[in-house]
């Protein structure tokens, strides 16, 4: 079996449910969290067995992993240490909300080998944080970053959302300037997507919520890119900016179309030849695992055609783009034999450029990413051996 490079573990609990979030999440309940952690360990054992596995990256996300109490948080980190060689891991990330770190949790991060923190900040403006139903405020962000840095946890990433309802360019620029002033090595910024089954979606349907015009959102994106680059943070993926050497190795696993485990309710995994999606409802997930079953909602066999499409969708998200040599090595055919006409069309539109071994999106191409990616959907009648 080809090497599984990464592990994603989903903790669905939150103290508040954000109005834009469509991930698998549930209000924190201590007794349910205990049952969930038991089930999580059993699921990992079903896939991994009793031999510790070596992986390149581990990522604990959510939900909010830091919503667990101190004892539960330790139990989670112990489970990871039991099944994976943490000391040989190149990157071990835990997602966190500002204001949710106890002194004990901070100590555990160092004790169990966590070396990267992803902070869900979203916006540095108390009024907007309240509108999003976030349970932290700007002062909590400052306090948490200071806490982490004092504990020698300096590899910190901040997540942001822009294009918020009624957000002006001036407000976005202030958040951006305040964020950069932390001098962190990594930032992620995503435009707001209004997803079904969220509070924002219901308001949008009723005409009670408006996003900024598309032109203004595009201007926000260009401003984001310019300010990040002016401060020594280069764009290595459509939504991600880092100082050299601080790129998210875990997320690069996804964009390189490499294999990873996905554990927990609603988690997605990609193992050789198949993609797996776990059941979402937390109680159903616990029930499935208690019965000794892998909690997969469905498994999908990934055909060579789909692998080739995904190689392009995912690889073109990276600033570096898709390597023609790597493509040929993986699929035993030239990228131009498969996509030559589409590449030419996108070049003429100014959305793609080709340089040496690399094919990548241009700055304009990144603005029209989904439309550009649609050119790499192969005809259903095409088959590959």
C-alpha positions in Angstrom: 0.0 0.0 0.0 1.3 3.5 -0.9 2.3 5.7 2.0 -0.5 7.6 3.8 1.1 10.9 4.4 -1.2 12.8 6.8 -3.9 12.5 9.4 -6.9 14.7 9.9 -8.9 14.4 13.1 -12.3 16.2 13.5 -13.5 17.5 16.8 -17.1 18.7 16.2 -17.7 20.5 19.5 -18.2 24.3 19.8 -19.3 26.6 22.6 -21.1 28.7 20.0 -22.2 27.9 16.4 -21.1 30.5 13.9 -23.7 31.7 11.6 -21.7 30.9 8.4 -20.4 27.5 9.3 -21.5 24.3 7.5 -18.9 21.9 9.0 -20.0 19.0 11.2 -20.5 20.7 14.6 -22.5 20.5 17.7 -22.8 22.4 21.0 -20.2 21.1 23.5 -21.6 18.6 26.0 -19.1 17.0 28.4 -20.7 13.6 28.6 -21.1 13.4 24.8 -17.5 14.5 24.3 -16.3 11.6 26.5 -18.2 9.1 24.3 -17.0 10.8 21.2 -13.3 10.6 22.2 -13.8 6.9 23.0 -15.3 6.3 19.6 -12.6 8.3 17.9 -9.9 6.1 19.4 -11.8 3.0 18.3 -12.1 4.3 14.8 -8.4 5.1 14.6 -7.6 1.5 15.8 -9.9 0.0 13.1 -7.8 1.7 10.4 -4.3 1.7 11.9 -4.2 -1.4 14.2 -1.8 -1.7 17.1 1.4 -0.6 15.3 2.3 3.0 15.5 2.3 4.7 12.1 4.7 7.3 10.8 3.1 10.2 8.9 4.4 13.6 7.7 1.6 15.7 9.2 -1.2 15.6 11.8 -4.0 18.2 11.9 -6.7 18.3 14.6 -9.5 20.5 13.4 -13.2 21.2 14.0 -15.5 22.4 15.3 -13.1 23.6 18.0 -10.6 21.2 19.5 -10.0 23.7 22.3 -13.6 23.5 23.4 -12.8 20.2 25.2 -12.1 20.5 28.9 -8.5 20.0 30.0 -8.8 16.3 30.8 -10.5 15.6 27.5 -7.9 17.6 25.6 -5.2 15.5 27.2 -7.0 12.3 26.3 -7.2 13.4 22.7 -3.5 14.2 22.5 -2.7 10.9 24.2 -4.7 9.0 21.6 -2.8 10.6 18.8 0.5 9.8 20.5 -0.6 6.2 21.0 -1.2 5.5 17.2 1.2 7.8 15.5 5.0 8.6 15.8 4.5 12.2 16.8 8.3 12.7 17.3 8.9 11.8 13.6 6.1 14.1 12.3 7.1 17.1 10.3 4.2 19.3 11.3 1.5 18.8 14.0 -1.3 21.4 14.0 -4.2 22.1 16.4 -7.0 24.5 15.5 -8.0 26.8 18.3 -10.3 29.7 19.1 -8.8 32.7 20.7 -9.6 32.9 24.4 -10.0 29.1 24.9 -6.5 28.2 26.1 -6.0 27.4 29.8 -2.5 27.3 31.2 -2.9 23.5 31.3 -3.8 23.2 27.6 -0.8 25.4 26.7 1.5 23.1 28.6 0.0 20.0 26.9 0.7 21.4 23.4 4.5 21.4 24.2 4.3 18.1 26.1 2.6 16.2 23.3 4.7 17.6 20.4 2.2 20.1 18.9 4.3 22.6 17.0 1.7 24.7 15.0 -1.5 26.5 16.0 -4.2 27.6 13.6 -6.2 30.4 15.2 -9.8 31.0 13.9 -9.8 34.8 14.1 -12.1 35.6 11.1 -12.1 39.3 11.6 -10.4 41.8 14.0 -13.5 43.9 14.7 -15.7 43.2 17.7 -18.9 44.3 15.9 -18.3 41.9 13.1 -17.3 39.1 15.5 -20.7 39.5 17.2 -22.5 39.5 13.9 -20.8 36.2 13.0 -21.7 34.8 16.4 -18.1 34.2 17.4 -17.5 33.8 21.1 -14.2 35.7 21.2 -13.3 39.4 20.9 -10.2 41.2 19.6 -8.6 41.5 23.0 -8.8 37.6 23.3 -6.7 37.4 20.0 -4.0 39.6 21.5 -4.0 37.6 24.8 -3.9 34.2 23.1 -1.0 35.1 20.7 1.0 36.5 23.7 0.3 33.3 25.6 1.4 31.1 22.8 4.5 33.0 22.1 5.5 33.0 25.8 5.1 29.2 25.7 7.5 29.1 22.7 4.7 28.2 20.3 5.5 30.7 17.6 4.4 28.8 14.5 1.0 30.4 14.5 -1.5 30.8 11.6 -4.5 33.2 11.6 -7.6 32.4 9.6 -9.7 35.3 8.2 -12.9 35.7 6.2 -13.5 38.7 3.9 -16.5 39.9 1.9 -18.6 39.8 5.1 -22.1 41.3 5.0 -21.9 45.1 4.8 -18.1 45.0 5.2 -16.4 48.0 3.5 -12.9 48.1 2.0 -11.8 50.4 4.8 -13.0 47.9 7.4 -11.3 45.0 5.6 -8.0 46.9 5.3 -8.0 47.7 9.0 -8.4 44.0 9.9 -5.6 43.2 7.4 -3.2 45.8 8.8 -4.0 44.8 12.4 -3.4 41.1 11.5 -0.1 41.8 9.8 1.0 43.8 12.8 1.2 40.5 14.8 4.1 39.5 12.5 3.0 35.9 12.3 4.5 33.4 9.8 1.2 32.3 8.2 -2.2 33.7 7.3 -5.2 32.2 5.5 -8.0 34.4 4.1 -11.2 33.2 2.4 -14.1 35.1 0.9 -17.4 34.4 2.7 -19.4 31.5 1.1 -23.1 31.4 2.1 -23.7 27.7 2.5 -27.1 26.0 2.8 -28.4 25.1 6.3 -26.6 28.0 7.9 -28.1 31.0 9.7 -26.6 33.3 7.0 -28.2 31.3 4.3 -31.7 31.6 5.8 -31.2 35.4 6.2 -29.8 35.6 2.6 -32.9 33.8 1.2 -35.1 36.3 3.0 -33.2 39.2 1.7 -32.0 40.2 5.1 -28.3 39.8 4.4 -26.2 41.3 1.6 -22.6 40.6 0.6 -20.4 43.3 -0.9 -20.6 43.6 -4.7 -18.3 41.2 -6.6 -16.1 44.0 -7.8 -15.5 45.1 -4.2 -14.7 41.5 -3.2 -12.2 41.3 -6.1 -10.6 44.5 -4.8 -10.4 43.0 -1.3 -8.6 40.0 -2.8 -6.1 42.2 -4.7 -5.5 44.3 -1.6 -5.0 41.2 0.5 -2.4 39.8 -1.9 -0.5 43.2 -2.2 -0.4 43.8 1.5 0.8 40.3 2.3 3.5 40.4 -0.3 4.7 43.8 0.9 5.2 42.3 4.3 7.2 39.3 3.3 4.4 36.8 3.1 4.1 35.1 -0.3 1.0 33.6 -1.8 1.7 29.9 -2.1 -2.0 28.9 -2.6 -5.1 30.8 -3.6 -6.1 31.5 0.0 -2.8 31.1 1.9 0.2 33.3 2.6 3.4 32.4 4.4 6.9 33.4 5.1 9.4 31.1 3.3 9.5 27.7 5.1 6.2 28.2 7.0 3.8 26.9 4.4 1.2 24.5 5.8 2.7 21.1 5.0 -0.6 19.4 6.0 -2.7 21.4 3.5 -0.1 20.8 0.8 -1.0 17.1 1.2 -4.5 17.9 -0.1 -3.3 20.1 -2.9 -0.6 17.6 -4.0 -3.5 15.0 -4.2 -1.6 12.7 -1.7 -3.2 10.2 0.7 -4.5 11.0 4.2 -6.6 9.5 6.9 -9.8 11.3 8.0 -11.1 10.4 11.5 -14.2 11.7 13.3 -17.7 12.6 12.5 -18.1 14.0 9.0 -14.4 13.6 8.2 -13.1 12.9 4.7 -10.2 10.6 4.0 -8.3 9.7 0.8 -6.7 6.2 0.8 -5.2 4.4 -2.2 -8.0 4.1 -4.7 -10.9 5.4 -2.6 -12.3 8.4 -0.9 -14.2 8.0 2.3 -16.8 10.3 3.9 -17.8 9.5 7.5 -21.3 9.9 8.8 -22.0 13.4 10.1 -24.4 13.2 13.1 -22.2 12.8 16.2 -24.5 10.3 17.9 -24.7 8.1 14.7 -20.9 8.2 14.4 -20.5 7.0 18.0 -23.2 4.3 17.4 -21.5 2.9 14.3 -18.1 2.7 15.9 -19.5 1.1 19.1 -20.8 -1.7 16.9 -17.3 -2.3 15.6 -17.9 -0.8 12.2 -15.9 1.8 10.3 -18.2 4.8 10.4 -18.2 5.5 6.6 -21.3 7.1 5.1 -19.9 6.1 1.7 -16.8 5.0 0.0 -16.1 6.0 -3.6 -13.7 4.3 -5.9 -11.5 6.9 -7.5 -10.9 6.2 -11.2 -7.8 7.2 -13.1 -9.9 9.8 -14.9 -11.0 11.4 -11.6 -7.4 11.3 -10.2 -6.3 13.2 -13.3 -9.0 15.8 -12.9 -8.3 16.2 -9.2 -4.6 16.6 -9.9 -5.4 19.7 -12.0 -8.1 21.2 -9.7 -6.0 20.8 -6.6 -2.6 21.5 -8.1 -3.7 24.7 -9.7 -4.7 26.1 -6.3 -0.9 26.3 -5.6 1.0 29.3 -6.8 3.7 26.9 -8.1 1.0 25.1 -10.1 1.1 21.6 -11.7 4.4 20.0 -12.6 4.4 18.4 -16.1 7.1 16.0 -15.1 5.3 14.9 -12.0 2.0 14.5 -14.0 3.8 12.3 -16.6 5.4 10.2 -13.9 2.1 9.6 -12.1 -0.2 9.0 -15.1 2.2 7.8 -17.8 1.0 10.4 -20.3 1.7 14.0 -21.2 -0.4 16.8 -19.7 -0.7 18.3 -23.1 -2.0 15.0 -24.6 -4.9 15.2 -22.1 -5.6 18.9 -21.8 -3.7 20.6 -24.6 -6.7 22.4 -26.1 -8.0 23.6 -22.8 -4.6 24.9 -21.7 -4.4 26.9 -25.0 -7.9 28.4 -24.5 -7.0 29.4 -20.9 -3.7 30.9 -22.1 -5.6 33.0 -24.6 -7.9 34.2 -21.8 -4.9 35.1 -19.8 -5.9 32.8 -16.9 -3.0 30.3 -17.2 0.7 30.6 -17.9 3.3 28.0 -18.7 6.9 28.3 -17.5 9.4 25.5 -17.8 8.0 22.5 -15.9 5.1 24.4 -14.5 1.5 25.2 -15.5 -0.1 27.7 -13.2 -3.0 30.2 -12.8 -2.2 33.8 -13.4 -3.4 36.5 -11.0 -6.6 37.0 -13.1 -7.0 33.2 -13.3 -7.1 33.0 -9.5 -10.0 35.4 -9.5 -11.9 33.0 -11.8 -10.6 29.8 -10.3 -13.8 27.7 -10.5 -14.4 28.7 -14.1 -10.8 27.9 -15.0 -11.0 24.5 -13.1 -14.2 23.5 -15.1 -12.0 23.3 -18.2 -10.3 20.3 -16.7 -13.4 18.2 -16.4 -12.9 15.3 -18.8 -15.6 14.0 -21.1 -17.5 11.2 -19.5 -16.9 8.9 -22.5 -13.1 9.1 -22.1 -11.6 6.1 -20.3 -8.1 5.5 -19.1 -6.5 2.1 -18.5 
